[in-house]
């Protein structure tokens, strides 16, 4: 059975001040956490793969581990600025940055190359060769700026606020990226 792949970021489980810092529809962090767990499990199958691009949870590492145990799928964490109490045992792996290659016969090279980082990057590895860049951190601010200033960029904020508090399936990311020509801010061009 083929495993489905998902991306997400900035779930901030257990971050009590999140509800007051950002525009959220939740009255409490408990309501927030319960809603995100429900949305995650309604979307991600038990055998799914989720790349979480940082700021997973706040609190003691036991709390972080407990939250993780309630979520479907195998989860790999690209560390965010708030991921200080993360036990590597809780996730498939924990890295600062990752480049994933997803086999996909429908794409030109037979695969999607995706640069995963908590932080948005204007210039990223293999950008000029069709790589995509997924990130978080910006809490809904980056996508609007990118759409306005770099509308053809193959980069996308997968933070929960952008996606109805739900991990984003690979096929949705792919459809978004295939509508873009690419945008290069360094010395490379498409050739």
C-alpha positions, 0 to 999 in steps of 0.5 A, a space after each residue: 500500500 502506497 503511503 500518503 505524504 503530508 506537510 504542515 508547520 506551526 501547530 504550537 500544541 500547548 502554547 497558551 499565548 498563541 491564542 492571544 498572539 494570533 487571530 485564531 478561532 479558539 477560546 483556549 489552548 485546550 480547544 486549539 490542541 483538540 481541534 488540531 488533533 481531530 483535523 490531523 487524524 481526519 486527514 492523515 491515515 495511520 500509515 501516512 508520512 508527515 513532514 512537520 516544518 517546525 514549532 510542533 509544541 510547547 511544554 515539557 518533552 513528556 507533553 510533546 511526546 504525549 501529543 505526538 502519540 495522539 497523531 496518526 502517521 509517521 512524523 519527521 520534524 524539521 526543527 523550528 525556533 520554538 522546538 527546544 524540548 524535543 526528544 528525538 525518540 518522539 519523531 522519525 528524525 529531527 533535523 534543522 533542514 531537509 531535502 526530500 525526493 518524492 518519486 512521482 512518474 507524472 513529473 519531468 524527472 520522475 520525482 519532486 525535489 522539495 526543500 524543507 525548512 522552518 524558515 522561508 528562503 528567497 534563494 534555495 538549493 536547486 531552485 533553478 532546476 525546478 525544486 520546490 520550497 516548503 516552510 512555516 514560521 510566518 503564520 500566514 504572512 509570507 504567502 501574501 508577500 510571495 504572491 504579490 512580489 514573486 507570483 511565480 515562485 515555487 515556494 509555499 507556507 504550509 503553516 496550519 493557519 493557511 490550511 484550515 489547521 490541517 496537514 497539506 497532502 502532497 498532491 495539493 502542494 504539487 498542483 500548486 507548484 505546477 501552476 508556477 514557472 519558478 522565480 530565481 533571485 540568484 545568478 542562475 536561470 532556467 537553463 
